[in-house]
Amino acid sequence: MGTEISTLGEFGLIKRLTENIEIKNPETKYSTGDDCAVLKYADDKEILVTTDMLMEGVHFDLTYMPMKHLGYKSAMVNLSDIYAMGGMPKQITVSIALSKRFSIEDMEDFYDGLRLACDIHGVDIVGGDTTSSRTGLAISITAIGEAEKGKAIYRNGAKETDLICVSGDLGAAYMGLQLLEREKDVYYKMISTAKTDTERLAISQPDFSGREYLLERQMKPEARRDIILKLRELGIQPTSMIDISDGLSSELIHICTQSHCGCRIYEERIPIDYQTAVMCEEMNMNLTTAAMNGGEDYELLFTVPITDHEKIEQMEGIKLIGHITKKELGCALISRDGGEFELKAQGWNPLKEDSKEQ
Amino acid sequence: MGTEISTLGEFGLIKRLTENIEIKNPETKYSTGDDCAVLKYADDKEILVTTDMLMEGVHFDLTYMPMKHLGYKSAMVNLSDIYAMGGMPKQITVSIALSKRFSIEDMEDFYDGLRLACDIHGVDIVGGDTTSSRTGLAISITAIGEAEKGKAIYRNGAKETDLICVSGDLGAAYMGLQLLEREKDVYYKMISTAKTDTERLAISQPDFSGREYLLERQMKPEARRDIILKLRELGIQPTSMIDISDGLSSELIHICTQSHCGCRIYEERIPIDYQTAVMCEEMNMNLTTAAMNGGEDYELLFTVPITDHEKIEQMEGIKLIGHITKKELGCALISRDGGEFELKAQGWNPLKEDSKEQ
């Protein structure tokens, strides 16, 4: 069970979790321990701010999500939003509301994951709030970063004939989730039908070998700092950019709506990993749907002027999937056999679906 | 019941709530609608960041807290932290996780309160996250503001012989909460013993006349922008400052711990409103305890050099309650009869108390 948080109290817990945090950025003047953090950014920078909330039972399932991974992912999804503006993250604040079933060790694990993500991305943890919840765990993270003045990349700058590019591959995080959910169901079914302790002990852990990539994409997503650095190095200034959290379809529609344009993307060009394809086959699911609407990829979707074509071709891990059109042409996927399908934002919408009131 | 949120969906709801928001500050370059908000602060400013999470059943009770007041208070408690650093708030981000029992109208009421608080304080709503929760309502707000470079007021600057000052009066918000809780209990008792519809309809609403101030302090706290402006006008730079959210005792201990000093405050000098005193009498509670440990006052507690004595005396609504001492003398309250009582941080600690796991 671990140590009850009440043995430390709120202030004690905060102290324990934050006492070893070292400040990495000169932009952080004062970190935790006062009413506010104090920051100072250089005059040639603009400040980026983004925030995301993660709720137990909606965004994560602690049955298979270790606290350390949860901390890592919670930070990562916010950092990804800073990169999606072409910026560099510098600080985060972390608010957590937790019920009594969580121990000090749970919180330490969560912070270990959080710190690891922050260390990799050069980010300071500068504050937050730790409080209690009647049920479950609620996490709210705000990330702050910088972009060169006038160089932030919005969703609204795509122009007709621009090329549409995507980093990495899509659908793997979603298939990882399907796999974890399936194995969870199997496990619970076996537990519930086991009649003796011997039978219960004989239930084996699921074998995930050959599916490691899917699990990693679901449980340990990586925000694409490397892509931003590479774009800068090559002197490419994308005309629009967004990170893929709700699925490629949904994000493309965001870009096209805000840029007042349409798009054509090609099914055969959507980057998909081998393990994703195998898993879809095994589960009898449509691969293109998984890649288009799965979500949680945290890859970058961006557009560049057609004149940057050669530079983009040089970039490893970037796939050119289509181009921007006039608004009147709408947003469509061209299938392998040449069919045209209108894009729909079938992305994950927790407010619409089966989140159960308890 | 109002209109189900699923009729709008997540993006529709966000659009509805944010479409009429006007940007007031030149520091806000880009607001809602992208991966991040984009801000730009003048080079002679430092940036202040603070965040607070409010959980249903822990921080607020919707039985008596209208959604509009909740929105107002949620913003206010964050703005208060910016003022507590001697700064001016400029932006907030608002994250909400809500269960299916909330309607679009509920969210509109919440945003009305939020907007009202922001309008009064000249603050822009620049982003956030709206998502679902399995149970209840979770609110996380981050406030961003500015202080003149080098002029942010920390908790750690109090010096021996400094005067300890507090704005407004204390204990009223706490007594307002006691009153609301009492009336809620009475109401539920009457409902549960009523045998017929006629009896149920005859149950009257509680009469709060003469206690309006207590309710207002609990349900509609005001962040003390006016005090910060007045201090600037008089050229007073406090040596330390904090806002009173957990109670005077607790906040004084924060200042003294971080400033490595002690303090003496005088019971007879603690500002208390007449209604607070009457309510304590009626409920047979200790008035000084309510004022020292009640919390949620959102008044400013600060220290000034003794040379500012005359200037402080000029300030309306500021009470001089004691002075800073050497660390060795500890933190103590001097009672009316001259007794010395060590201060204890009996402030509200939700992680320690009776928050029930469901």
HADDOCK unambig.tbl for C-alpha pairs under 7 A between the chains (distance, minus, plus):
assign (segid A and resid 6 and name CA) (segid B and resid 351 and name CA) 6.00 0.50 0.50
assign (segid A and resid 6 and name CA) (segid B and resid 352 and name CA) 4.75 0.50 0.50
assign (segid A and resid 9 and name CA) (segid B and resid 351 and name CA) 6.00 0.50 0.50
assign (segid A and resid 9 and name CA) (segid B and resid 352 and name CA) 5.74 0.50 0.50
assign (segid A and resid 10 and name CA) (segid B and resid 349 and name CA) 6.38 0.50 0.50
assign (segid A and resid 10 and name CA) (segid B and resid 351 and name CA) 5.87 0.50 0.50
assign (segid A and resid 34 and name CA) (segid B and resid 154 and name CA) 6.60 0.50 0.50
assign (segid A and resid 34 and name CA) (segid B and resid 155 and name CA) 6.35 0.50 0.50
assign (segid A and resid 35 and name CA) (segid B and resid 50 and name CA) 6.69 0.50 0.50
assign (segid A and resid 35 and name CA) (segid B and resid 81 and name CA) 5.25 0.50 0.50
assign (segid A and resid 35 and name CA) (segid B and resid 84 and name CA) 6.58 0.50 0.50
assign (segid A and resid 35 and name CA) (segid B and resid 85 and name CA) 6.66 0.50 0.50
assign (segid A and resid 35 and name CA) (segid B and resid 242 and name CA) 6.74 0.50 0.50
assign (segid A and resid 36 and name CA) (segid B and resid 48 and name CA) 5.70 0.50 0.50
assign (segid A and resid 36 and name CA) (segid B and resid 49 and name CA) 5.12 0.50 0.50
assign (segid A and resid 36 and name CA) (segid B and resid 50 and name CA) 4.68 0.50 0.50
assign (segid A and resid 36 and name CA) (segid B and resid 81 and name CA) 6.51 0.50 0.50
assign (segid A and resid 36 and name CA) (segid B and resid 82 and name CA) 6.59 0.50 0.50
assign (segid A and resid 36 and name CA) (segid B and resid 85 and name CA) 6.93 0.50 0.50
assign (segid A and resid 37 and name CA) (segid B and resid 48 and name CA) 5.61 0.50 0.50
assign (segid A and resid 37 and name CA) (segid B and resid 49 and name CA) 5.12 0.50 0.50
assign (segid A and resid 37 and name CA) (segid B and resid 50 and name CA) 6.47 0.50 0.50
assign (segid A and resid 38 and name CA) (segid B and resid 46 and name CA) 6.54 0.50 0.50
assign (segid A and resid 38 and name CA) (segid B and resid 47 and name CA) 5.56 0.50 0.50
assign (segid A and resid 38 and name CA) (segid B and resid 48 and name CA) 4.78 0.50 0.50
assign (segid A and resid 38 and name CA) (segid B and resid 49 and name CA) 6.57 0.50 0.50
assign (segid A and resid 39 and name CA) (segid B and resid 46 and name CA) 5.85 0.50 0.50
assign (segid A and resid 39 and name CA) (segid B and resid 47 and name CA) 4.83 0.50 0.50
assign (segid A and resid 39 and name CA) (segid B and resid 48 and name CA) 6.34 0.50 0.50
assign (segid A and resid 40 and name CA) (segid B and resid 46 and name CA) 5.15 0.50 0.50
assign (segid A and resid 40 and name CA) (segid B and resid 47 and name CA) 5.94 0.50 0.50
assign (segid A and resid 43 and name CA) (segid B and resid 43 and name CA) 5.56 0.50 0.50
assign (segid A and resid 46 and name CA) (segid B and resid 38 and name CA) 6.53 0.50 0.50
assign (segid A and resid 46 and name CA) (segid B and resid 39 and name CA) 5.85 0.50 0.50
assign (segid A and resid 46 and name CA) (segid B and resid 40 and name CA) 5.13 0.50 0.50
assign (segid A and resid 47 and name CA) (segid B and resid 38 and name CA) 5.54 0.50 0.50
assign (segid A and resid 47 and name CA) (segid B and resid 39 and name CA) 4.83 0.50 0.50
assign (segid A and resid 47 and name CA) (segid B and resid 40 and name CA) 5.93 0.50 0.50
assign (segid A and resid 48 and name CA) (segid B and resid 36 and name CA) 5.69 0.50 0.50
assign (segid A and resid 48 and name CA) (segid B and resid 37 and name CA) 5.62 0.50 0.50
assign (segid A and resid 48 and name CA) (segid B and resid 38 and name CA) 4.78 0.50 0.50
assign (segid A and resid 48 and name CA) (segid B and resid 39 and name CA) 6.34 0.50 0.50
assign (segid A and resid 49 and name CA) (segid B and resid 36 and name CA) 5.11 0.50 0.50
assign (segid A and resid 49 and name CA) (segid B and resid 37 and name CA) 5.13 0.50 0.50
assign (segid A and resid 49 and name CA) (segid B and resid 38 and name CA) 6.56 0.50 0.50
assign (segid A and resid 50 and name CA) (segid B and resid 35 and name CA) 6.70 0.50 0.50
assign (segid A and resid 50 and name CA) (segid B and resid 36 and name CA) 4.68 0.50 0.50
assign (segid A and resid 50 and name CA) (segid B and resid 37 and name CA) 6.48 0.50 0.50
assign (segid A and resid 51 and name CA) (segid B and resid 128 and name CA) 5.69 0.50 0.50
assign (segid A and resid 51 and name CA) (segid B and resid 129 and name CA) 6.60 0.50 0.50
assign (segid A and resid 52 and name CA) (segid B and resid 129 and name CA) 5.70 0.50 0.50
assign (segid A and resid 53 and name CA) (segid B and resid 95 and name CA) 6.52 0.50 0.50
assign (segid A and resid 53 and name CA) (segid B and resid 129 and name CA) 6.51 0.50 0.50
assign (segid A and resid 55 and name CA) (segid B and resid 133 and name CA) 6.20 0.50 0.50
assign (segid A and resid 57 and name CA) (segid B and resid 134 and name CA) 6.45 0.50 0.50
assign (segid A and resid 58 and name CA) (segid B and resid 132 and name CA) 6.95 0.50 0.50
assign (segid A and resid 58 and name CA) (segid B and resid 133 and name CA) 6.56 0.50 0.50
assign (segid A and resid 58 and name CA) (segid B and resid 134 and name CA) 6.88 0.50 0.50
assign (segid A and resid 81 and name CA) (segid B and resid 35 and name CA) 5.26 0.50 0.50
assign (segid A and resid 81 and name CA) (segid B and resid 36 and name CA) 6.50 0.50 0.50
assign (segid A and resid 82 and name CA) (segid B and resid 36 and name CA) 6.58 0.50 0.50
assign (segid A and resid 84 and name CA) (segid B and resid 35 and name CA) 6.59 0.50 0.50
assign (segid A and resid 85 and name CA) (segid B and resid 35 and name CA) 6.66 0.50 0.50
assign (segid A and resid 85 and name CA) (segid B and resid 36 and name CA) 6.93 0.50 0.50
assign (segid A and resid 95 and name CA) (segid B and resid 53 and name CA) 6.51 0.50 0.50
assign (segid A and resid 99 and name CA) (segid B and resid 357 and name CA) 6.20 0.50 0.50
assign (segid A and resid 100 and name CA) (segid B and resid 357 and name CA) 6.22 0.50 0.50
assign (segid A and resid 128 and name CA) (segid B and resid 51 and name CA) 5.68 0.50 0.50
assign (segid A and resid 129 and name CA) (segid B and resid 51 and name CA) 6.60 0.50 0.50
assign (segid A and resid 129 and name CA) (segid B and resid 52 and name CA) 5.70 0.50 0.50
assign (segid A and resid 129 and name CA) (segid B and resid 53 and name CA) 6.50 0.50 0.50
assign (segid A and resid 131 and name CA) (segid B and resid 350 and name CA) 6.43 0.50 0.50
assign (segid A and resid 131 and name CA) (segid B and resid 351 and name CA) 6.31 0.50 0.50
assign (segid A and resid 132 and name CA) (segid B and resid 58 and name CA) 6.96 0.50 0.50
assign (segid A and resid 132 and name CA) (segid B and resid 350 and name CA) 5.84 0.50 0.50
assign (segid A and resid 132 and name CA) (segid B and resid 351 and name CA) 5.47 0.50 0.50
assign (segid A and resid 133 and name CA) (segid B and resid 55 and name CA) 6.21 0.50 0.50
assign (segid A and resid 133 and name CA) (segid B and resid 58 and name CA) 6.57 0.50 0.50
assign (segid A and resid 134 and name CA) (segid B and resid 57 and name CA) 6.46 0.50 0.50
assign (segid A and resid 134 and name CA) (segid B and resid 58 and name CA) 6.90 0.50 0.50
assign (segid A and resid 134 and name CA) (segid B and resid 355 and name CA) 6.29 0.50 0.50
assign (segid A and resid 134 and name CA) (segid B and resid 356 and name CA) 5.97 0.50 0.50
assign (segid A and resid 134 and name CA) (segid B and resid 357 and name CA) 5.41 0.50 0.50
assign (segid A and resid 134 and name CA) (segid B and resid 358 and name CA) 6.45 0.50 0.50
assign (segid A and resid 135 and name CA) (segid B and resid 357 and name CA) 5.80 0.50 0.50
assign (segid A and resid 135 and name CA) (segid B and resid 358 and name CA) 5.83 0.50 0.50
assign (segid A and resid 140 and name CA) (segid B and resid 140 and name CA) 6.54 0.50 0.50
assign (segid A and resid 154 and name CA) (segid B and resid 34 and name CA) 6.59 0.50 0.50
assign (segid A and resid 155 and name CA) (segid B and resid 34 and name CA) 6.35 0.50 0.50
assign (segid A and resid 242 and name CA) (segid B and resid 35 and name CA) 6.74 0.50 0.50
assign (segid A and resid 349 and name CA) (segid B and resid 10 and name CA) 6.43 0.50 0.50
assign (segid A and resid 350 and name CA) (segid B and resid 131 and name CA) 6.53 0.50 0.50
assign (segid A and resid 350 and name CA) (segid B and resid 132 and name CA) 5.89 0.50 0.50
assign (segid A and resid 351 and name CA) (segid B and resid 6 and name CA) 5.98 0.50 0.50
assign (segid A and resid 351 and name CA) (segid B and resid 9 and name CA) 6.01 0.50 0.50
assign (segid A and resid 351 and name CA) (segid B and resid 10 and name CA) 5.90 0.50 0.50
assign (segid A and resid 351 and name CA) (segid B and resid 131 and name CA) 6.39 0.50 0.50
assign (segid A and resid 351 and name CA) (segid B and resid 132 and name CA) 5.51 0.50 0.50
assign (segid A and resid 352 and name CA) (segid B and resid 6 and name CA) 4.76 0.50 0.50
assign (segid A and resid 352 and name CA) (segid B and resid 9 and name CA) 5.76 0.50 0.50
assign (segid A and resid 355 and name CA) (segid B and resid 134 and name CA) 6.33 0.50 0.50
assign (segid A and resid 356 and name CA) (segid B and resid 134 and name CA) 5.96 0.50 0.50
assign (segid A and resid 357 and name CA) (segid B and resid 99 and name CA) 6.18 0.50 0.50
assign (segid A and resid 357 and name CA) (segid B and resid 100 and name CA) 6.20 0.50 0.50
assign (segid A and resid 357 and name CA) (segid B and resid 134 and name CA) 5.37 0.50 0.50
assign (segid A and resid 357 and name CA) (segid B and resid 135 and name CA) 5.86 0.50 0.50
assign (segid A and resid 358 and name CA) (segid B and resid 134 and name CA) 6.41 0.50 0.50
assign (segid A and resid 358 and name CA) (segid B and resid 135 and name CA) 5.83 0.50 0.50
